[in-house]
């Protein structure tokens, strides 16, 4: 137990608290720790693509999301560094957050997932069920949610 910890972060205050708890567990048990964030894939409409083409703009709208994702990961890495943890891995995935977390955890033989109880998708969570609830319900390993 607690050999391979996956901490899911999304930039919310709950996620940063989850990172603190995951770091404490990793330090106490000598666990491997991976920080994971899942970004939504940005699919621009035909009108946006046409606008980019007409204005001769370079790049894709995804770059804004990528910068935000990097900022989320940097904050989580800061938490790990503040706890003097070495060898913390980071992963960035795109897609459906709950599905991506579950697939990653199963593929990597994660035995514990640590995540915030509430994240950035609060409105969607109220309507469709939160990511943490889906992960806790469907994961084949221990899931710890923090407040």
N, C-alpha and C positions, 0 to 999 in steps of 0.2 A: 504494500500500500504506500502511496506517495512516492513512487520511484520515478514516474514520468508525469509531470504536472503540465497541463495546458491551461494558460490564463488567457481569457478572451477579453479584449479591450475595444471600446468604441468611442472613447473620448469623454464619456460621461463621468461624473464624480463617483458613481457606484463602481464603474470599471476600474478607476484608479485605486479605490479601496480594495477591490478584488486583487489588483496587482500587488498591493502591500501584503495582503493575506497570503497570496501565492508565494511571494518572496520569503515570508516568514516560514511557511511550510517547507519550502525548498532548502532554506538554510538549516532548519531544525533536523530534517530527515536526510539531508545530502542528496536531494532529488534533482533530476534534470528538469529545467523549466523552459517552456516555450511560450512566448507571447504571440498571440494571434489576433489579427484584426481582419474583418471581412468588409470590403468596400462594395457598394452597389455598383454594378456595371452601368455606365452611363451610355444610353443609346439615343443619340440625337435624332430628332425628327427629320423628315425630308426637307422641310423648310429651313431648319438650322444648317443642315449640310449644304443646301443651295446658297444660303447667306454666306457661309464660310468660303465657298467657291467663288461667288461673285465679288466678295471683298478681298479676295486673294490672301486670306488669312492662313497662317500656317498652324499646324498642330490640330489637336482634337479637343473637344470640351472635356474629355476625360482627365486632362492635365490638372484642372482645378481640383477635381476629386482626388487625384494622386497626391497633390501637395497636402491636402487635408489629411489623407491617410498617413502620410509620412509624419505629420505633426502629431497625430494620435500615437503612433508607434514611438516617436521620440519621447513623449511624456511617460509612456510605460517603461521605456528603457531607463529614463531618469530615476524612476522608482527603484528599479533593480540596482542601478549604480549606487543610489543612496543607501541601499541595504548591503552594499559590498558584495553582491553576487557576481560571480565570474561564469563565463560560458553560457550565458542565457541566449537562447536562439530566438529569432524573430521570424514570423511568417506573415505574409499579406496575401489574402485570397480575394477573389471577386465572386459575387453571386449571392444567393440566398443565405443570410447569416446562419440560421439554425442548421440548415442542410450542410453547409460548408464546414461548420464546427463539428458536427456529428461525423461526417466523412473523414475529416482530418484526424479526429480522435481515434476512430476505428483503424484507419490505415497505419497510424503511428503507434498503435498499442498504448494509448494514453490510459492511465489508471485513475486519474483525477482531473476533473475540469473545474476551474474556479472562475466565476464570472459574477458581474453585478446583477442584482435582482431587477433593477430598472436600468434601461439604457437610453440611447438617443432616440429610439423609435417609439416613444411613449404613446402617441396617438394611434399608430398602427397596432401597437401592442394591446391597447384597449379594445380595438375592433377585432383583431385576428388572433390574439394571444401573443404573449411576449416571447422573445427569443429564448430567454432563460427558462421559461416554463416549458417550451418545446424541447429544449436540450435536456432539461431535468427529466422530462417524461420519457424521452426516447433513447437517451444515452445508455450504453451497456457498461458504463463505469460510474464511479462515484462523482456526483456533481455537488459542488459547494457554491451557494449563492450568497453574496454579501449585500449589506445595506449601506 
